[in-house]
Amino acid sequence: QVQLVESGGGLVQAGGSLRLSCAASGRTFSNYAMGWFLGWFRQAPGLEREFVSIISWSGGATYYADSVKGRFTISRDNAKNTVYLQINSLKPEDTAVYYCAAARGVFATTRHTVDYWGQGTQVTVSS
């Protein structure tokens, strides 16, 4: 199994910044650590969960949704089994629950290709 625990969400004003963290653990994760892509999705009320960003094990490959390019930065620290999402220039439309995602061997950009999910962390942006 893989456990993903997010933190760092909160209430911020438009234009502000947040840094989300997601710590991964579990025997399955440790046994295949080099094969895990870690990423972020988000889900706003009444909408489907959508892809935000993903990063390869080495960190050498990243991918972003068009809506967040230039404002969001994904990174990971493999020594800590943690992936981060730096969110800058926040907009009210960024308000959502942000979910950490783990996909083994897949550069997952759709929710159907994700193997494990975190419990989510709320990000609320006020105008």
N, C-alpha and C positions, 0 to 999 in steps of 0.2 A: 504494500500500500504506500501511497504518497500523501503526506499531509502538507497543506499549504495554509499558512497563517498570514493574513494581511494586516497592516497597520499604517497609520499616517493620514487617514482621511480626516475630514473636518469641514467647518464652515469658514469660507473665505470670501472676501469681496472680489468683484471682477477686477482683473488685472493682477491679482495676487498669485502666489505660488504655493505648491504643496509637494512633498516628497512621499510617495507611497513605497512601502517595503513589503516584501513577501518572503517569508522563510520557509524553505522546503525541508522536509524530513521524511523518514520512513525507510524501511529496509529496501523496498523496491527502488526508491530514488537513489539510495546509496549504491546499490548493486549495479545500476546502469547510469551513473551520474553523467557520463560523457555523452549519453544519447538524448538527454532531455533538453527540449526547447522550452523556455519559460516565457510567459507573456502576460498581457493584460487585455481584458475585455471590459465592457461597461454596459449597464442596463439602466435606462431612464424609465420612469413610470409610464406604463402603457406601451412601451416599445420593446422590441426584441433585443436580446443581448448582442452587442456588436463588437467587432474586433477593434482593438486600439493599437497594440504593438506587440512584437515578439523578438526574442533574441536567441541566438544559437548558444551551445554550451561554451564555446570559446569566446563568445562576445564579438566575434569578427563579422557576424552577419546580423543585421537588424532590419526590421520592416515596420512601417507605420501606416496607419490609415491616413488618407489624404486630409481628413478633417483635423488632424493633430500634428501634422508635419510642421517642423519649425518651432513648435511650442512644447512638445513632449520629448523627453529623452529617456530611453531605456538603457539600463546597465545591469551587470550582475557581478557578484563577488562569489566565486566558486568555493573559496576557503570557508565562507559562511553559509553557503548554499542559499544565497539570498539574491533576489532580483529587485531592482528599484525602478520607479517611474517618477522622474522629475517632471512636474507639470508647471509650466510658466504661462503667464498671460492668460489666466483662467477667464473663461466666459460663462455666462449663465447656462448656455447650452451644454456645458461640460458637466452639469449636475447629473449625477447618476451614482449607482452602486458600482464600484470598481472591483472586478474579480480577477484574482491571480489564476493563471492557467498553466498546466504542464502537459506537454505532448511529447511522447517518446518517438524520436526519430522523424518527426514530422514538423515542417515549418508551418504550424497551424495558424491559419487566418480565418477559419470558420469554427463556430462553436462545436460542430459535429466532429471535428478532428481533435478535440481536446480530450485527454484521458482523465485528468483530475482538475478539480476546481477548489478554490478557497471559499471561505464563507462570505467574503465581500466586505468592503469598507465604503462607507458613505462619503461622497464628496458633494458638498452643496456650495454653489457659487451665487452670491447675492449681487444684484445689480445696483 
